[in-house]
Amino acid sequence: MIGCKLVVMIINMEESEMLWLKSVDDEQAEGYVKEVFDQYKSKTGAVPKLHRVLAIRPDVLRGRETLRNATTG
């Protein structure tokens, strides 16, 4: 349950607020993480904060993207 509450808090944060969790900035992104960040920036203009947190573990970000692509087409 804590994980679910945490995700909701990240999604609802204002852009002006700082994340209190470790996350990956655009300058730190490389490889697969950079590819995902660039895709989001080109489509929506921004990278979701949840993805910045998941990018700490690129394998977790890849799993999340795989699930998203499988369920949304």
C-alpha positions as CSV (number, residue, x, y, z in Angstrom):
1,M,0.0,0.0,0.0
2,I,2.8,2.5,0.7
3,G,4.0,2.2,-2.9
4,C,0.6,3.0,-4.2
5,K,0.2,6.0,-2.0
6,L,3.6,7.2,-3.0
7,V,2.9,7.0,-6.7
8,V,-0.3,9.0,-6.3
9,M,1.6,11.7,-4.4
10,I,4.2,11.9,-7.2
11,I,1.6,12.2,-10.0
12,N,-0.4,14.9,-8.1
13,M,2.6,17.2,-7.4
14,E,2.7,20.6,-8.9
15,E,5.5,21.3,-11.4
16,S,6.9,24.0,-9.1
17,E,7.4,21.5,-6.2
18,M,10.6,19.5,-5.9
19,L,10.5,15.7,-5.8
20,W,11.5,14.3,-2.4
21,L,12.5,11.1,-4.1
22,K,15.6,10.5,-6.1
23,S,14.9,11.0,-9.8
24,V,16.8,11.3,-13.1
25,D,17.2,14.7,-14.7
26,D,17.4,15.2,-18.5
27,E,21.1,15.8,-18.2
28,Q,21.6,12.5,-16.3
29,A,19.6,10.4,-18.8
30,E,21.5,8.1,-21.1
31,G,20.9,5.1,-23.2
32,Y,17.4,3.6,-23.0
33,V,16.3,6.2,-20.4
34,K,17.2,9.1,-22.7
35,E,15.3,7.4,-25.5
36,V,12.2,7.2,-23.3
37,F,12.6,10.7,-22.0
38,D,13.0,12.1,-25.6
39,Q,9.9,10.2,-26.7
40,Y,7.8,11.7,-23.9
41,K,9.2,15.2,-24.5
42,S,8.4,15.0,-28.3
43,K,4.8,13.7,-27.7
44,T,3.8,15.7,-24.6
45,G,6.5,18.3,-24.0
46,A,7.5,16.9,-20.6
47,V,8.6,13.7,-18.9
48,P,6.2,12.4,-16.3
49,K,7.6,12.6,-12.8
50,L,6.8,8.9,-12.2
51,H,9.1,8.0,-15.1
52,R,11.9,10.2,-13.7
53,V,11.7,8.2,-10.5
54,L,11.4,4.8,-12.2
55,A,14.5,5.8,-14.4
56,I,16.7,5.3,-11.3
57,R,16.3,1.6,-12.2
58,P,16.2,1.5,-16.1
59,D,15.0,-2.1,-16.0
60,V,12.0,-1.0,-14.0
61,L,11.3,1.8,-16.5
62,R,11.6,-0.7,-19.3
63,G,9.1,-3.0,-17.7
64,R,6.7,-0.2,-17.1
65,E,7.0,0.9,-20.8
66,T,6.6,-2.6,-22.0
67,L,3.4,-3.0,-20.0
68,R,2.1,0.4,-21.2
69,N,2.8,-0.5,-24.8
70,A,1.1,-3.9,-24.4
71,T,-2.0,-2.4,-22.9
72,T,-2.4,0.7,-25.1
73,G,-1.1,-0.5,-28.4
